[in-house]
Amino acid sequence: MPNTTTTSGYFLDKLVSLNFDQFFTKRNRVLMHICMWLGFSILLFLSYVIGYHLVYFDAILLTFRMAAVNIIVFYMLFYLLLPKIFSGNKTRIIILLLMLFPLSIFVWMAATYFFSLFYYTLGLEITFGELKGVIKMSAEQTFLEAVSLKRMLSQTIIIISLLSPFCFAKILVEITRLYNKKFQIQKEKTALEIQNIQIEKDFLKAQLNPHFLFNTLNNLYGLTVRKDNLAPELILNLSDIMSYTLYESNTDIVRLEKELDFIKNYIALEKMRYADDKDIQVNIEGENQTAGLFIAPLLTFTFIENAFKYGLKSTKKAFVKLDIKIENNTFWFSLENDFEESPAVNNFGGIGVENSRKRLELLYSNHYKLEIKKQDSSFKVDLKIVLRK
């Protein structure tokens, strides 16, 4: 099994690395088609000479006729009819595809008949070998006899055997091109998504540093002037936050306990800005279940920052309440805050929340659920993420 996976991966890497648009230029396609029909004509010529004991000139006549007929049907099928068929709705496509096979046989037999008439008019005939007199025999039929249902059924296997190598080759090339295009698009999409995630994460860091640091340093200055014993704790929290945002959050994922420490440190610093009458609650359950769990860094920061930005302003009940629970490899995040109606609140979160939505979709598609509700006098964010180890 490992060898199979390695081989498959190697093949897909090679397929993706091929530049079909560069290789399949008009000139190269023409050369490939010429080589394909030349090879077919040589094999057909040899079969007439060796299998039917025809002289060279007679073998060339029949080879030219058969090659020309196959070329007509092939290009009519793949370059004229099929592109038009697949441009319609599903029912129309099915009906036309069912009609396509008998139509191709009809065209093949009609073209063969007209080539025989042309040869017969020029006085050309097969004079030796097992196919002696075949041109006259074909030309003396009426058109209806040449394309009759009985004759079409009798010639079906021959027609399929002659056309199938070209159809198979064409289908194989198109499938390969489609897969190559698909993998190229997927590769470009993945690279773009990774780039977007990095940009959005850098945006969060830039958003965090200026205004948060300004407020925190102001608080630190006040505590220092008063020689408050909380100053060392504030400095330590700030140091941990800066270390996390500058160094540890540079990876795609971080240990869940590190993200939780960041959240606790950030809220602890924010609490110092407010009087004791402001209701700021943080409840974290299941910290003993974080071992081996990872999460995208700064994923919930926008929501927490917005809670302090828009909350704690109500004159009746100012509050920020955060509940986090870790259970069965699942991260539950519930954050609620008061608000006062204003134009800014109507556009809650702005680009930060939108970026958070995109990050969640890119990183945890089908493994997360996010709900943001504007209630009577509060905002509430509920987030659930199934984490990977």
C-alpha positions, 0 to 999 in steps of 0.5 A, spaced: 500 500 500 505 505 501 508 503 494 502 504 491 501 511 494 508 513 493 507 511 485 500 515 485 503 521 488 509 521 483 504 520 477 500 526 480 505 531 481 508 529 474 501 530 471 500 537 475 507 539 473 505 538 465 504 545 462 498 543 457 497 550 454 504 550 452 505 544 449 498 543 446 500 549 441 496 549 434 503 547 431 504 541 435 496 539 435 497 539 427 503 535 428 500 530 432 494 529 428 498 528 422 503 523 425 496 519 428 493 519 421 500 517 418 501 511 423 494 509 422 495 509 414 501 505 414 498 500 418 492 499 414 496 499 408 500 493 411 494 490 412 491 490 405 498 488 402 499 482 407 492 480 409 489 481 403 494 480 398 493 486 394 498 490 390 501 496 392 497 501 388 490 497 390 492 498 397 494 505 397 487 506 393 483 503 399 488 506 404 486 513 402 479 511 402 479 508 409 483 513 412 479 519 409 472 516 411 475 515 418 478 522 418 471 525 416 467 521 421 472 523 427 473 530 426 465 531 425 464 527 431 469 531 436 470 537 433 463 539 430 458 535 434 460 534 441 462 541 442 455 543 440 451 537 444 454 539 451 452 546 450 445 544 452 441 541 458 442 534 461 436 531 457 438 534 450 445 532 451 442 524 453 438 524 447 443 527 442 448 522 445 444 516 443 443 519 436 450 520 435 452 513 434 447 511 429 449 518 425 456 516 425 455 510 422 451 513 417 456 518 415 461 513 415 458 508 410 455 514 406 462 517 405 465 510 403 459 509 398 461 516 395 468 515 395 467 508 391 463 512 386 468 517 385 473 511 384 469 508 379 467 514 375 475 515 374 475 507 372 479 505 378 478 498 381 482 493 385 484 488 380 488 483 384 487 479 391 481 477 395 478 484 394 478 484 387 472 488 384 470 491 391 469 498 388 465 496 382 461 492 387 460 498 392 459 503 386 453 499 383 449 499 389 444 505 390 445 510 396 439 507 400 442 500 399 449 502 401 446 505 408 440 500 409 439 498 416 441 491 415 448 493 412 449 498 418 448 493 423 453 488 419 458 493 418 458 496 426 463 492 429 468 493 423 466 501 424 467 501 431 474 497 431 477 502 426 474 508 429 475 506 437 483 507 437 482 514 435 476 515 440 480 512 445 486 517 444 482 523 444 478 521 450 485 519 454 488 526 452 482 530 454 481 527 460 489 528 462 488 535 460 482 536 464 485 533 470 491 537 469 487 543 469 483 541 475 490 540 479 493 546 477 487 550 479 487 546 486 494 548 487 493 555 485 487 555 489 491 552 495 497 557 494 492 563 494 488 560 500 495 560 504 497 567 502 490 569 504 490 566 511 497 569 512 495 576 510 489 575 515 493 573 521 498 579 519 492 583 519 490 581 526 497 582 529 497 589 526 491 590 529 493 588 536 499 592 536 498 599 536 491 601 539 492 595 544 499 597 546 497 604 547 492 603 552 496 598 556 502 602 556 497 608 559 495 603 564 502 601 566 504 608 567 498 609 571 500 603 576 507 605 576 506 612 578 502 610 584 507 604 585 501 599 585 503 592 586 499 590 580 504 593 575 509 587 575 503 582 573 501 587 568 508 587 565 508 579 565 502 579 561 504 584 556 510 580 555 507 573 554 502 577 549 507 580 545 511 573 545 505 570 543 503 574 537 510 576 535 513 569 535 509 563 537 503 565 532 507 565 526 505 558 525 499 555 521 497 552 528 499 553 535 497 548 541 490 550 544 493 551 551 497 557 548 491 560 545 487 560 551 493 563 555 493 569 550 486 570 551 486 570 559 492 574 558 489 579 554 482 579 558 486 580 564 490 587 561 483 589 558 480 588 565 485 593 568 482 599 564 475 598 567 472 600 574 470 594 578 463 595 577 464 593 570 461 585 569 467 582 566 467 574 566 471 569 564 469 561 565 474 556 561 472 549 562 476 543 560 483 545 560 485 539 562 483 536 556 487 540 551 493 536 551 495 534 543 490 539 541 491 545 536 488 551 533 489 556 528 492 562 532 488 569 534 482 565 531 477 568 536 481 575 537 477 579 533 471 577 537 474 578 544 477 585 541 470 587 539 466 585 545 471 590 549 470 595 543 463 595 543 461 593 550 461 595 557 458 602 555 451 601 557 449 605 563 444 599 566 448 593 565 455 593 562 458 586 561 462 582 557 461 574 559 466 569 555 465 562 556 470 557 553 469 549 554 473 544 551 470 537 550 471 531 546 476 534 541 471 540 540 472 547 542 466 551 544 466 559 544 461 563 547 462 571 548 456 576 549 457 583 551 452 589 552 452 595 547 448 601 546 445 602 539 449 607 534 451 607 527 458 603 528 454 597 532 450 596 526 456 594 522 459 590 528 466 587 527 467 590 520 473 587 516 475 583 522 469 579 523 469 578 515 476 575 515 475 571 521 469 568 517 474 566 511 479 563 516 474 559 519 472 556 512 479 555 509 481 552 515 475 548 518 471 547 512 465 543 515 468 542 522 466 549 525 459 553 526 459 560 527 453 564 529 453 572 531 446 574 534 444 581 535 439 581 541 435 586 544 441 589 548 447 585 547 451 581 541 453 574 542 458 570 538 457 562 538 463 558 535 464 551 535 470 548 532 472 540 531 480 540 533 485 536 530 490 533 534 
